[in-house]
Amino acid sequence: ENFFKDHDHWLIGQCSQVPYTLLDYLYQHKENYNDIFLMYNCMDTPIDMLFDPETKKHFRLNSMFCVPLERISGEMGIMEYAGANYDQLDQAPFAYGCDKLAIGVCPPDENGWCNCGGYGVSVARTICQRPEFKLRIAYVDPTGQFPMGGDVKDTSLHVSEFDYFVQAPREMMPIPAAEPQDIDKKIGSYILPYIHNGDKLQIGFGGLGEDILSNLKNIGKFEIFSEVANDSMATLCKEGVITKITACSPGATSVDFFKFCSEDARARFVGTDICLNPFVIAQQENLVTINQAFMCDLIGQICAEAQGLKVYSGTGGSFAYVYGATLAKNGRSFICIRSTFTDHDGTVKSNIVPWLPEGSIVSTLKNFVMYLVTEYGVADVFCKTLKDRIRAIIKIAHPDFRQELKDKINTSPLIGEDDWDGVDLFDNVEK
């Protein structure tokens, strides 16, 4: 408790690496603290601090991304949403002046190296060893952390780099993958023809990603070069479909996955400067990147992290891959959107709009978008004129909204009725 002072700025790890025992202690003694800034990335364990409005009087919680716990806390006005990409992870803590570090690590090996585990290797060298940190506390976890392979200088911190050690064993919490829904399978069916034997793949976790992975064995052999890796990738690696996994961190994984990654040399977690650096991503030939979003307009501006002003996730690593793929030799980037959503009143609305509504949070600028995909097809908009973008995107909108979209966009200076000559809005709709 003597290490925490009013107005401190701390970085406290990500997911299972977050020192939850520390946060519980701080919450229980919150009246002793004022204005302590705590930056982290995704919690996997519910703690009282996240859900008590009194927290805000003593602590500022800032997550670089939102998963279910952050969504609840954020909607309560407690946790603060990030304004940075994952490729800016090595800058964001220091923009807030973080100079103290508390993270969960594996027990030291015989040479005194504490492996940072699956969720920590990505930042072990690129962030945790930075000289800006004047105080480092290790929360040693022999049960909830699995050591990852690689050079210790990349994966670990030495005992000599820490100021204090705390024993903090906890069981690892498995995160199950989502099952693909019919709409995921339909969207996936449009992407699969673009995937070829020998490609490198970046796939996020979720139903769509699971569907894509389930079909790979019918195409050939692949490498994974991705922000996240998951159980299905490990299974395909064991089966020989995936020959190599290079990623920054796990996503929707089980304990067996961590065991596999700690034992099999084909799987490696690496630093953010590799798998979240758009210029390193750009060097990966034959790279296919697949990401998802909520909404886009008819010129291709993408809302991927929020529905209007209601934040759902974060930009995460998607921008690094969307941009990197545009620079990669034979790179192909897909942004996937469901054509409609149903609001709280049961009304079906289009996720493709003529122009973004006031208050929309734009995650990806239009000029970085290559392929937009819905359950109605693929729109290739990369480097296309605004008129060509409009004509392509409208044809992957839900058929019930296409005429309305056309009528509205025609009221703008972007396109006029005579620009639609020869365009059939419904020639890709089954009769």
C-alpha positions as CSV (number, residue, x, y, z in Angstrom):
1,E,0.0,0.0,0.0
2,N,3.0,2.3,0.5
3,F,3.8,2.1,-3.2
4,F,0.5,3.8,-4.2
5,K,0.4,7.6,-4.0
6,D,-2.2,10.1,-5.0
7,H,-2.0,11.1,-8.7
8,D,0.1,8.1,-9.5
9,H,-0.1,6.7,-13.1
10,W,0.2,2.9,-13.3
11,L,0.2,0.3,-16.2
12,I,-1.3,-2.9,-14.8
13,G,-1.1,-5.5,-17.6
14,Q,-3.8,-7.3,-19.7
15,C,-6.3,-10.0,-19.2
16,S,-4.9,-12.8,-17.0
17,Q,-1.8,-10.7,-16.5
18,V,-3.7,-8.0,-14.5
19,P,-2.9,-8.3,-10.8
20,Y,-6.5,-8.7,-9.6
21,T,-5.5,-9.2,-5.9
22,L,-3.9,-5.7,-6.1
23,L,-7.0,-4.2,-7.5
24,D,-9.2,-5.8,-4.9
25,Y,-6.9,-4.5,-2.1
26,L,-7.0,-1.0,-3.6
27,Y,-10.8,-1.0,-3.8
28,Q,-11.2,-2.2,-0.2
29,H,-9.0,0.7,0.9
30,K,-10.2,3.2,-1.7
31,E,-10.8,6.0,0.9
32,N,-7.0,6.1,1.3
33,Y,-6.4,7.0,-2.4
34,N,-7.2,9.9,-4.7
35,D,-6.8,10.3,-8.5
36,I,-4.8,7.2,-9.3
37,F,-4.7,6.4,-13.0
38,L,-4.7,2.7,-13.9
39,M,-4.3,1.7,-17.5
40,Y,-4.7,-1.9,-18.7
41,N,-6.1,-4.0,-21.5
42,C,-9.1,-6.2,-21.0
43,M,-10.0,-7.9,-17.8
44,D,-11.1,-11.5,-17.7
45,T,-12.3,-11.4,-14.0
46,P,-15.1,-9.4,-12.6
47,I,-13.9,-7.2,-9.7
48,D,-15.9,-4.7,-7.5
49,M,-13.8,-1.8,-8.7
50,L,-15.2,-2.0,-12.2
51,F,-18.8,-1.7,-11.1
52,D,-18.9,0.7,-8.2
53,P,-19.5,4.4,-9.2
54,E,-17.6,5.3,-6.0
55,T,-14.5,4.1,-7.9
56,K,-14.4,7.3,-9.9
57,K,-13.8,9.3,-6.8
58,H,-10.5,7.6,-6.2
59,F,-9.3,5.8,-9.4
60,R,-9.4,6.3,-13.2
61,L,-9.7,3.0,-15.1
62,N,-8.7,3.1,-18.7
63,S,-8.9,-0.1,-20.8
64,M,-7.3,-0.2,-24.3
65,F,-10.2,-2.4,-25.5
66,C,-13.6,-3.5,-24.3
67,V,-14.8,-7.0,-23.7
68,P,-18.0,-7.8,-21.7
69,L,-16.7,-6.5,-18.3
70,E,-15.6,-3.2,-19.8
71,R,-18.8,-2.7,-21.7
72,I,-20.8,-2.9,-18.5
73,S,-18.4,-0.7,-16.6
74,G,-18.2,1.8,-19.5
75,E,-22.0,2.1,-19.8
76,M,-22.0,2.8,-16.0
77,G,-19.6,5.7,-16.7
78,I,-16.8,4.1,-14.6
79,M,-14.2,2.7,-17.0
80,E,-12.9,5.1,-19.6
81,Y,-12.7,4.2,-23.3
82,A,-9.4,4.2,-25.0
83,G,-8.5,6.6,-27.8
84,A,-5.6,4.6,-29.3
85,N,-4.9,1.6,-31.5
86,Y,-3.0,-1.4,-30.5
87,D,-0.2,-0.4,-32.7
88,Q,0.1,2.6,-30.3
89,L,0.3,0.4,-27.2
90,D,3.9,1.4,-26.8
91,Q,2.9,5.1,-26.7
92,A,-0.5,5.2,-24.9
93,P,0.8,4.6,-21.3
94,F,3.5,7.2,-21.6
95,A,1.1,9.8,-23.1
96,Y,-0.5,9.6,-19.6
97,G,2.8,9.6,-17.9
98,C,2.7,6.0,-16.6
99,D,5.9,5.4,-14.6
100,K,4.9,2.5,-12.5
101,L,4.2,-1.1,-13.5
102,A,2.4,-4.0,-11.8
103,I,2.0,-7.2,-13.8
104,G,1.4,-10.9,-13.4
105,V,4.3,-13.1,-14.4
106,C,5.4,-16.7,-14.2
107,P,7.8,-17.8,-11.4
108,P,11.5,-17.1,-12.2
109,D,13.5,-19.8,-13.9
110,E,16.9,-21.0,-12.7
111,N,18.5,-17.9,-14.3
112,G,16.1,-15.5,-12.7
113,W,13.9,-14.8,-15.8
114,C,10.2,-14.3,-15.2
115,N,8.3,-15.1,-18.3
116,C,5.4,-12.8,-19.0
117,G,3.0,-15.5,-20.3
118,G,0.7,-15.6,-23.2
119,Y,-0.9,-12.2,-22.5
120,G,2.3,-10.5,-21.5
121,V,4.9,-11.5,-24.0
122,S,3.6,-9.0,-26.5
123,V,4.6,-6.1,-24.2
124,A,7.5,-7.6,-22.3
125,R,10.2,-6.0,-24.4
126,T,8.3,-3.2,-26.1
127,I,6.7,-1.7,-23.0
128,C,7.6,-3.4,-19.7
129,Q,11.3,-3.0,-20.1
130,R,11.0,0.7,-20.9
131,P,13.2,3.1,-18.7
132,E,10.2,5.3,-18.0
133,F,9.1,2.9,-15.4
134,K,10.6,3.9,-12.1
135,L,8.9,1.1,-10.1
136,R,8.0,-2.4,-11.1
137,I,6.1,-5.0,-9.1
138,A,5.8,-8.6,-10.1
139,Y,2.7,-10.6,-9.1
140,V,4.1,-14.1,-9.4
141,D,1.5,-16.6,-10.6
142,P,2.5,-20.3,-10.8
143,T,-1.0,-21.5,-11.9
144,G,-2.6,-18.9,-14.1
145,Q,0.4,-18.1,-16.3
146,F,2.1,-20.4,-18.8
147,P,5.6,-19.5,-20.0
148,M,5.9,-18.9,-23.7
149,G,8.8,-19.8,-25.9
150,G,11.4,-17.4,-27.4
151,D,14.4,-15.5,-26.3
152,V,14.1,-14.5,-22.7
153,K,15.0,-10.9,-23.6
154,D,11.8,-10.8,-25.7
155,T,9.5,-12.8,-23.5
156,S,10.6,-12.1,-19.9
157,L,11.8,-9.7,-17.3
158,H,14.7,-10.5,-15.0
159,V,14.2,-10.5,-11.3
160,S,16.8,-7.7,-11.1
161,E,14.3,-5.5,-13.0
162,F,11.6,-5.7,-10.4
163,D,11.5,-3.8,-7.2
164,Y,9.1,-6.1,-5.4
165,F,7.5,-9.5,-5.7
166,V,4.0,-10.7,-4.5
167,Q,2.8,-14.2,-4.6
168,A,-0.6,-14.2,-6.5
169,P,-1.7,-17.7,-7.7
170,R,-4.9,-17.9,-9.6
171,E,-6.5,-20.3,-12.0
172,M,-6.5,-19.3,-15.7
173,M,-10.0,-18.5,-16.9
174,P,-10.9,-20.2,-20.3
175,I,-12.7,-18.1,-22.8
176,P,-14.8,-20.2,-25.2
177,A,-15.0,-19.3,-28.9
178,A,-18.3,-18.2,-30.4
179,E,-20.0,-20.7,-32.7
180,P,-20.5,-19.5,-36.3
181,Q,-24.1,-18.4,-37.1
182,D,-25.7,-18.8,-40.5
183,I,-24.9,-15.2,-41.4
184,D,-21.2,-15.8,-40.5
185,K,-21.1,-18.8,-42.9
186,K,-22.7,-16.8,-45.7
187,I,-20.2,-13.9,-45.3
188,G,-17.4,-16.4,-45.0
189,S,-18.5,-18.1,-48.3
190,Y,-17.7,-14.8,-50.1
191,I,-14.2,-14.5,-48.6
192,L,-13.1,-18.1,-49.1
193,P,-12.5,-17.9,-52.9
194,Y,-10.0,-15.1,-52.2
195,I,-7.9,-17.3,-49.9
196,H,-5.3,-19.5,-51.5
197,N,-2.8,-22.2,-50.5
198,G,0.3,-20.7,-48.9
199,D,-1.4,-17.5,-47.8
200,K,-0.7,-15.8,-44.4
201,L,-3.8,-15.1,-42.5
202,Q,-4.9,-12.6,-39.9
203,I,-8.3,-13.6,-38.4
204,G,-10.0,-12.2,-35.3
205,F,-11.8,-14.3,-32.8
206,G,-15.6,-14.8,-33.2
207,G,-18.1,-16.8,-35.2
208,L,-16.9,-15.6,-38.6
209,G,-13.3,-16.4,-37.8
210,E,-14.2,-19.8,-36.6
211,D,-16.1,-20.4,-39.9
212,I,-13.1,-19.3,-42.0
213,L,-10.8,-21.6,-40.0
214,S,-13.1,-24.6,-40.3
215,N,-12.8,-24.4,-44.1
216,L,-9.1,-24.0,-44.5
217,K,-8.3,-27.7,-44.7
218,N,-10.2,-27.8,-48.0
219,I,-7.9,-25.2,-49.5
220,G,-4.3,-26.0,-48.5
221,K,-1.7,-25.0,-45.9
222,F,-1.3,-21.7,-44.3
223,E,0.6,-19.5,-41.8
224,I,-1.0,-17.4,-39.2
225,F,0.4,-13.9,-38.8
226,S,-2.1,-12.2,-36.5
227,E,-2.9,-10.0,-33.6
228,V,-4.6,-13.0,-31.8
229,A,-4.4,-16.7,-32.0
230,N,-7.0,-19.2,-30.7
231,D,-7.9,-22.8,-30.0
232,S,-8.9,-23.6,-33.6
233,M,-5.6,-22.4,-34.9
234,A,-3.8,-24.7,-32.5
235,T,-6.0,-27.6,-33.6
236,L,-5.2,-26.9,-37.3
237,C,-1.6,-26.6,-36.5
238,K,-1.6,-30.1,-34.9
239,E,-3.4,-31.4,-38.0
240,G,-0.7,-29.8,-40.3
241,V,-3.1,-27.4,-42.0
242,I,-1.5,-24.4,-40.3
243,T,2.3,-24.6,-40.4
244,K,3.2,-21.7,-38.2
245,I,1.5,-19.3,-35.8
246,T,2.9,-15.9,-35.1
247,A,0.7,-13.7,-32.9
248,C,0.7,-11.0,-30.2
249,S,-1.7,-12.6,-27.8
250,P,-4.4,-15.2,-27.3
251,G,-8.1,-14.6,-28.1
252,A,-11.0,-16.9,-27.0
253,T,-8.8,-19.7,-25.7
254,S,-8.6,-22.6,-23.3
255,V,-5.9,-23.8,-20.9
256,D,-4.9,-26.5,-23.5
257,F,-4.2,-23.7,-26.0
258,F,-1.6,-22.1,-23.6
259,K,0.0,-25.5,-23.0
260,F,0.3,-26.1,-26.7
261,C,1.9,-22.7,-27.3
262,S,4.3,-23.2,-24.4
263,E,5.4,-26.5,-25.8
264,D,5.2,-26.4,-29.6
265,A,7.8,-24.4,-31.5
266,R,5.4,-23.8,-34.4
267,A,3.5,-21.3,-32.2
268,R,5.1,-18.1,-31.0
269,F,3.8,-15.0,-29.3
270,V,5.9,-11.9,-30.2
271,G,6.0,-8.2,-29.4
272,T,3.7,-5.5,-30.5
273,D,6.5,-4.1,-32.7
274,I,6.1,-7.2,-34.9
275,C,2.5,-8.3,-35.1
276,L,0.9,-4.9,-34.5
277,N,3.3,-2.8,-36.6
278,P,1.6,-1.9,-39.9
279,F,5.0,-1.6,-41.6
280,V,6.1,-5.1,-40.5
281,I,2.7,-6.4,-41.5
282,A,3.3,-4.7,-44.9
283,Q,6.3,-7.0,-45.4
284,Q,4.2,-10.1,-45.2
285,E,3.6,-11.4,-48.7
286,N,0.2,-13.0,-49.6
287,L,-1.4,-11.7,-46.5
288,V,-5.2,-12.0,-46.0
289,T,-6.7,-9.9,-43.2
290,I,-10.3,-10.4,-42.0
291,N,-11.9,-8.0,-39.6
292,Q,-15.4,-7.0,-38.6
293,A,-17.3,-3.7,-38.2
294,F,-20.8,-2.4,-37.3
295,M,-21.6,0.2,-39.9
296,C,-20.3,1.8,-43.1
297,D,-21.5,4.5,-45.3
298,L,-21.7,4.5,-49.1
299,I,-18.2,5.9,-49.6
300,G,-16.7,3.3,-47.3
301,Q,-16.1,5.1,-43.9
302,I,-16.1,2.4,-41.3
303,C,-17.5,2.3,-37.7
304,A,-15.9,-0.7,-36.1
305,E,-15.7,0.1,-32.4
306,A,-19.1,1.7,-31.6
307,Q,-22.7,1.8,-32.6
308,G,-23.1,5.6,-32.9
309,L,-21.6,6.9,-29.7
310,K,-22.2,3.7,-27.8
311,V,-18.7,2.1,-27.6
312,Y,-18.6,-1.7,-27.9
313,S,-15.0,-2.7,-28.3
314,G,-12.1,-0.5,-29.6
315,T,-9.9,-0.1,-32.6
316,G,-7.6,-2.8,-31.3
317,G,-5.2,-4.1,-33.9
318,S,-7.6,-3.9,-36.9
319,F,-6.2,-0.7,-38.3
320,A,-2.7,-2.0,-38.4
321,Y,-3.8,-5.0,-40.5
322,V,-6.3,-3.0,-42.7
323,Y,-3.5,-0.6,-43.5
324,G,-0.7,-3.1,-43.6
325,A,-2.5,-5.3,-46.1
326,T,-2.8,-2.4,-48.5
327,L,1.0,-2.2,-48.6
328,A,1.7,-5.9,-48.6
329,K,2.6,-7.7,-51.8
330,N,-0.6,-9.5,-52.9
331,G,-2.3,-8.3,-49.7
332,R,-6.1,-8.6,-49.3
333,S,-8.0,-6.9,-46.6
334,F,-11.7,-7.7,-45.8
335,I,-14.0,-5.7,-43.5
336,C,-17.1,-7.6,-42.8
337,I,-20.5,-6.1,-41.8
338,R,-23.9,-7.6,-41.3
339,S,-26.3,-5.8,-43.7
340,T,-28.9,-5.1,-41.0
341,F,-29.6,-4.9,-37.3
342,T,-32.7,-5.0,-35.2
343,D,-33.2,-2.1,-32.7
344,H,-34.7,-2.3,-29.3
345,D,-38.2,-1.7,-30.7
346,G,-37.9,-4.7,-33.1
347,T,-37.4,-2.5,-36.2
348,V,-34.9,-3.8,-38.8
349,K,-32.5,-1.1,-39.9
350,S,-29.6,-1.0,-42.4
351,N,-26.0,-1.1,-41.3
352,I,-25.1,0.5,-44.6
353,V,-26.1,4.1,-44.6
354,P,-25.9,6.9,-47.2
355,W,-23.7,8.9,-44.9
356,L,-22.7,8.4,-41.3
357,P,-25.1,9.7,-38.7
358,E,-24.0,12.7,-36.5
359,G,-22.0,11.4,-33.6
360,S,-20.6,8.3,-35.3
361,I,-17.1,7.2,-34.2
362,V,-15.1,6.5,-37.4
363,S,-12.6,3.7,-36.9
364,T,-11.2,3.3,-40.4
365,L,-10.9,6.0,-43.0
366,K,-12.4,5.2,-46.4
367,N,-9.1,5.2,-48.4
368,F,-7.7,2.2,-46.4
369,V,-10.6,0.0,-47.2
370,M,-10.1,-2.7,-49.8
371,Y,-13.0,-5.2,-49.7
372,L,-16.3,-4.7,-47.9
373,V,-18.3,-7.9,-47.3
374,T,-21.9,-8.5,-46.2
375,E,-24.1,-11.6,-46.6
376,Y,-24.9,-10.2,-50.1
377,G,-21.5,-10.1,-51.5
378,V,-18.1,-8.3,-51.8
379,A,-17.5,-4.7,-52.8
380,D,-14.0,-3.9,-54.1
381,V,-13.6,-0.2,-53.3
382,F,-9.8,0.2,-53.0
383,C,-8.6,3.4,-54.6
384,K,-12.0,3.7,-56.4
385,T,-13.8,7.0,-57.1
386,L,-16.6,8.1,-54.8
387,K,-19.2,7.3,-57.5
388,D,-17.7,3.8,-58.0
389,R,-17.6,3.2,-54.3
390,I,-21.3,4.2,-53.9
391,R,-22.4,2.0,-56.8
392,A,-20.5,-1.0,-55.4
393,I,-21.4,-0.7,-51.7
394,I,-25.1,-0.2,-52.4
395,K,-25.2,-3.6,-54.0
396,I,-24.1,-5.4,-50.8
397,A,-26.7,-3.6,-48.7
398,H,-29.9,-5.5,-47.8
399,P,-32.2,-5.4,-50.9
400,D,-35.0,-3.9,-48.8
401,F,-32.9,-0.7,-48.3
402,R,-31.1,-0.3,-51.6
403,Q,-33.7,1.9,-53.3
404,E,-33.9,4.1,-50.2
405,L,-30.1,4.4,-50.0
406,K,-30.0,5.4,-53.7
407,D,-32.7,8.0,-53.3
408,K,-30.9,9.6,-50.3
409,I,-27.4,9.6,-51.7
410,N,-28.8,11.2,-54.9
411,T,-29.7,14.2,-52.8
412,S,-26.0,14.7,-52.0
413,P,-23.4,16.3,-54.4
414,L,-21.6,13.0,-54.6
415,I,-23.7,11.3,-57.3
416,G,-26.7,12.0,-59.5
417,E,-29.4,10.0,-61.2
418,D,-27.6,10.0,-64.5
419,D,-24.6,8.2,-62.8
420,W,-26.8,5.1,-62.3
421,D,-27.2,4.4,-66.0
422,G,-26.8,0.6,-66.6
423,V,-26.7,-0.2,-62.9
424,D,-29.2,-2.8,-61.7
425,L,-29.5,-2.6,-57.9
426,F,-30.9,-6.1,-57.6
427,D,-29.1,-8.3,-60.2
428,N,-27.3,-10.1,-57.3
429,V,-30.5,-11.0,-55.5
430,E,-32.1,-14.4,-55.9
431,K,-35.5,-14.1,-57.5
